[in-house]
Amino acid sequence: MLRLIRTSRPLQLWANLSSAILLFTLTLSCTTIELVSRYDASTDERVTELHKVVSRHFRQLKHADSDSCARSEFDAFYSDAADTLDSLIVRNRARPKNTLTVDSLNLLQDSLQKLEALHAQKSRGTCLLPEEIEQLKSAFDTSFSAILKLELAKKRGEGN
Amino acid sequence: MKLKASSLAKDMLAAAKGPLQDDWPQIRDYASAEFRKLALSIVMIERLYLQEKLTKTEAKLHLRIQKNASQTVLLTVQGLGLLTVERSINAALKVVRDSVNSALGFALL
């Protein structure tokens, strides 16, 4: 039994070393490694389009009077934006090594829900203040810009 | 054997350092600019709350949206960092491939 143990250890070491050499050689023979998913043109276009829609929403809020600024006047915006984001999240979840973009889109979805809640908080005849709209637009611009910056960086210098 | 471990290691390090040195200042500048904007927004929200133009609930919702924007910037910084590391690793791997193939006289890797 002891002889078996003595002979199996060198064999185990040889097996480990061979595996390590094989793995190293295979790694070197790979063309490139990727730590982040590749660029997705559809995500780029749809996020850009959604940003336009959200910007338009803030512009409308800024010019709305007390009769037309209520949350109920903007049903279409909130439901369409929610649907677009749902679809973007599903698409990006399906792509490998794409957690960062999925997490960013989830944060954007949360922000949109909070915007809707904030809008609904205003009592009848009270609109979002211009100063509020300015800060909200700035935050959403930052979010969109960050998502797009990462997506464009995934091009990795190709076709920029 | 033409390959020397010390020269190969030195060449790999030089290749890997390039992307890290080039990219970090841009990533840092981007993050700085965005966090400065977000900080100003948070101060403005606090001011509106203290002026009683916002309720506590409204202020919390505003701050949540600003916090989400901050986190998104951090996620992007993380992603840009990963892409930089990826470029560094690939640059070092290229040095190894080119050196090995050149030493051997044929494309082993």
Interface residues (C-beta under 8 A of the other chain):
Chain A: T25 T27 L28 S29 C30 T32 I33 E34 L35 V36 L100 T101 D103 S104 L107 L108 D110 S111 K114 L115 A117 L118 Q121 L129 E131 E132 E134 Q135 L136 S138 A139 F140 T142 S143 S145 A146 I147 K149 L150 A153 K154 R156
Chain B: Y30 E34 K37 L38 S41 M44 I45 L48 K53 L54 T55 T57 E58 L61 H62 R64 I65 Q66 N68 A69 Q71 T72 V73 L75 T76 Q78 G79 L80 L82 L83 V85 E86 R87 I89 N90 L93 V96 R97 V100 L109
